[in-house]
Amino acid sequence: MGSGRSNSDPLEIDRLQKRIQELENQIRETNLPAAQIRHAELDPRDHALVTAKREIETQRKLLENIVENIDIGITVANATGDFLIFNSAARRILGTGPVSGVENWTPEYGCYRMDGSPYPADQLPLARALRGEAVHGDELYIYNPEAKKNVLLSVTAAPFNDPQGDLEAALCLFYDITGEREAKAQFESVLENIEIAVTLVDATGDFILFNAAARRLLGVGPVDGQDNWESEYGIYQIDGKRYDTDQLPLARALRGEQIYNEVLTIYNPEKDEHRTLTVTATPFINPASNFEGALCFAYDITATIEAQKQVSLTEDRFRAFMTNLPAVAFIKDREGHYIYGNESFFKYHQTTPEQLAEGTITDYDLTSRESAERIRDNDHSVISGTTPVHLSEVLSNSSGDSTWFEVYKFCITGLKQETLLGGIAVDITERRKAADRLKADEVLLRQMIELQEKERLLVAHDIHDGFVQDVVGAKMLFESLLGQLHGNESPIDCEDAKFKKTANTITDSLSAAVTEARRLISHLRPLIIDEEGIIEAIRYLISEKRYAESLKITFLPQLAQHRFDPLLEGNIYRIVQEALNNVDRHSEAGSVAISLSSTENEIYLSITDDGCGFDPSQSAPDRFGLRGMRERARLFGGALTINSRPGKGTRIDLKLPLDRPTE
């Protein structure tokens, strides 16, 4: 069921009816009754009458065609309530055909008032028109049994008089405004729920429309009379001055002025706060109802203004940060053209903001071609992968000097949603030189340690193969000599107390010399390391008398292989040795657990005791043992951690790569 109107409307019908009336009047002037003219045989020679009759018939057919095809319900009822005209739109809208008798219209057509109560038959617009009353735009509901729903109608009805002026019938026009009402309701709902304040005033300054947003924004409802607006709504110009009443945007719009996005401030008494608004006001003229007034839209931009202030503040801070940032900061487009650089950028590259603004500067203009190509490759990897990249890059400036930069590159989004490349570069040339020097020192230190281990090994061999063998031989010869003296007659009295004491002293001294020599060999580099490997070397260390007497030591080796680089094995041995020395001297521990394991790439050592523990952060500066263990681990590319708390024992964890650091 359509709710719109066709191009033919009641005005067209009135025009046709008037034209028919004029033609009938022309015929009536011939002094023949109209009925006789319609039905009698006319003299073919009477062209005026023939022409008039034909035009009447043509106009009648046109009128009937319009009535049948117009999308407005049209009915004509006589004085008794019988329908003379009932077009197809009326049947479609009402869902049924004509019903005779005024008293039957309400029950048959299901007519209801807007409040839902049944419409009295004698009060229906068509019934009132039959009594001579003209009804314009009445609204009522009918129930359409065909569509099985209620339909809202707008109804206009007027009396229809005969040529003598007597009431002959009544004409009723109606159309479906259900959709219009729903659209209006939706519009009103939108109007009430949008965040934009909408107000409409008439020419006197009284509010016709004042939506919910306007109430929320102003903190008060409509105040009629433009003289009251400034005082009641607390309206201020953006500079804080109060508005003159006649200069308010809505007041100026009432005088015909157009105001677009004027910014002002209002005081909201409900929230006890000032709000910043942008206001648009325009004159409003509705010729259909002869209404004149002004329409005003207002939007709260307080948050936007605050955000803009924050953005401005952020931009100021950003500029200050970038100006004072010692690192080089830059932004490039996808093609590698620089579009931003900070003060450090311009200082290093000896360029200007104006040159960057031209959008033609690339890395090929700032460094050597080889460096530029490497930089562009790095840029592409960041832009294509949209992931940050942290790397080192070398640049050659116009003087030919090379500078190393540590660069952090990342993707950012431009104002046009395009992908840009941002970066921060720190000059690490001096740091790199220092690192190179440190690396060289570490290589030298490792070489010195290796040389020291070799020298210790040589000394250990010399002591073992020379001194120890000589002392052991002397002891054996002396003991043999004593045996001979005891077995044969001799001028020496072997039972003499003084002799026995001297002999025992010589034997003890020789034994002590052998023991001390072996201890020195152990401290220099136990030969067992090179002969049988690190596992047996640690077992030998554990079995030493000084540890065996004071500590219960357990050792669990789980190595993927039994032999490693000799220098690595020596380094592990020294760390275990130093750890056991610390436990023996400082921890007051009763037990120590040592575990040694390895993978294809790394070897792991763990040493745990149940001693008194300590705070590693408070370790005395003169405790070189801990520092020495850490330095050994670092020099060999590993890491050593010490976990301890007072009263909770100590745990040392060592991780070393099986491959020695490259020199």
Steps between C-alpha positions, in 0.01 A plus 500: 500500500667819389522796731619754243275720286475484118573797274120550460359653817174654628586833337496326158166340581356837603624650172331226295179532696496875437562443128212253479284751683593770247412273205168409655428869549575559131256226403247636747514834319347324196176480708501118479493292815836347572356150513339546158830620358675194641253247361314657200607476144663833413497662166837418349510848368498646849881487530515699824281254683677198352838642592382581853361151549819338375713716726276417795536130432875537453538692826277251683706206376820680594356572843394138546844380389671733745266399779565130435877528471584760758671365813255689721180345628206690345142444601181695435190427706150637459286644774377154611853364537507295183828512309484643148878480445740255668830478313751213500740684735213525753443123472872433540544731799184390681537136404134475399241655270219756550255457790172689487370693798694744713432297813683200348825675419665479844434127564565394139817699444634467856537874556681613815609830644869567567450405866373155392132554576240419229416795277125590528347456153338844501833661583690345211638762256269383216193507728583854610551602136152366422377753760679781313825510701839513329759276669869538426779255599324304771696194613338170592574129501320233300545125510580349162369139506683414180842611627404403859642816652405846618557783254534867592311731261500870432144593396359806325125529432284770344130547415400470133217737389281477195474785246225657709731507806320227690703229677501204267787280623839506676848434368759325716872471424732291718846347476720271705745693722612203708844504339523876534409479868755222556761702315405802711525290815838373391612853420379619840679206664820586317456864590460409865797263508765679296778684681437819302279759665218603263266794571239679290341832593224699343525865400424614857781294650280227650640148472308261275763224522747432782651150492650295784859580400421871530369441853807300598738748343346816644401341830156663480190480280357746247472864601266700279584850382841579359554770762528222759743274315830661601416525869335159537752299300816683614645547152852641454720576203810285465713784646285494817292812428123475538288513187266785425157338470443616144841361398426142600516267198131406521397865534705593193346208308153641582614814318590293191874445562674167440743396778739208451700331778527797733687398816362618834488397866195425716463438870314180586338547844409132527864388477644825637750525218574697187477328163633609162253476210507545126174652376339515157180702459288573193170670420210253461204572274217254429269646232254211535403608850618859469749439783805714555768449759858377543665161533807447715745208534754488783769242571712457811866528398643533852673161477622583150643833614671330794631230266630768264673669793653168598603437139652847483676440831617160379626653177688767696652233721582288197673791331691582820594134541615465141690829514696389807529132407869423444406207278417543131125466435342483155194400295506375139231413247480159333729619219773598745453878485562673832199704614605577858821537694580640843776745594758222535409373153564837340817552703651168396391500135550875449158539337211737572124457564437685173697239306306220670172678422577466129469122544802413289765412762580125526779297658687513168538874560625456857742207495698274271313291246599175669371619839185645341415169333539310829283758675229471231502120534444539874220752435322262262515216751331721761231638265419164345495318832351789703717387793759712680864430424792570731835499322828680438568708190810683381483838327769694321448877516616762254843507665547130431495405869308185589260505792330200657139542609283273706163540326147408605261506201122461504188564292266790570181620329487839330216752485373340179517152655815429300781287643807695605832393652612653826840458658727603785875466457763532774864566413688199641832560327690563824312222675583265214867597518494440876326167443763404245772592748324303772461205268869517415580517873280198566667307221836595645385398849374163372832451326681591822282256697572233241871581514485500880332158498766370266777645717337354808481166325869521413590597857278221631673254271839634604416465868342161447773360278790681669467615857243246609690211345824617660345539843321166473827341390690659789237379744517148358883498517496627856246240603712234326807626682319477830407144417859410433612662822247301696607174334880525518754583757573861485691750695171696512270409780162491330324468830654818625221743582671791338560306181146374489368853545720634222402217267132553566536874441668434163226251401219736604659791316533296184136385529385858560701617200329238279154596636564874452635441151188305407284778649686754291446285193125483582477877532702563188309255281424145609649263249185290529306764299711442190534129562139401588277809456286737707286237674797319655665834575196612705490163678870539580432851634214371719717224639765741621547467873403860586156465344444136596540574867267802528233451229267233373524553123285325240585522130260405217650517150264460198707596201417427138876449441795440732767728357483869410737775400793493750470873573125465560556206735765698687263796533221279644748341740616841628138612562419180693825539694426863592141415596613219733763730651227760574275235652787371714603846619173694537179297480512276807320246279470132578430377149555605140332364182676534164336416167659517157302447178522590133311523173634510147573870537537587869629366830329569835647502850304537823648521852263516800585513872291508820714763666424833664455680170553871434361799307679508161423871462689568824803294406825653622712662224803296606325170426681445175396134483141577398608765250763265364242227439271744320784635287608150403146422390473827303836458329394161374167632367288367785318625808528429871224584747514491880175457695528528877324638804615518860412172669387337173823367352653584163450376143741569214389433141740507208419474129779487242493450123698199379640709216765738623439872424654611172802719530 
